Amino acid sequence: MPEISRFLGIIIFMYFNDHEPPHFHARYNEFRGKLTINELQLIEGRLPKRILALVLEWANNHRAELLENWETLKKEGKYKRIKPLV
């Protein structure tokens, strides 16, 4: 599971050859969430409200990079780290 980014105790990652729709995973302490890239919606799991807001802000700023990682992970097994939210 490639770690794409890490900030404020939040870890963002994707799995190799994951299923559609394009999405990423966020982990914060014992909380886990799966979020779509296109709609930026939490589709599975639970994140604290404040953490979800931070993840959504970060994802909105890096949506194109997330989609690029989604495609290259599926096709080539490669990815690029994305700058954290600061």
Order of alpha helices (4+ residues) and beta strands (2+ residues): beta-beta-beta-beta-beta-alpha-alpha
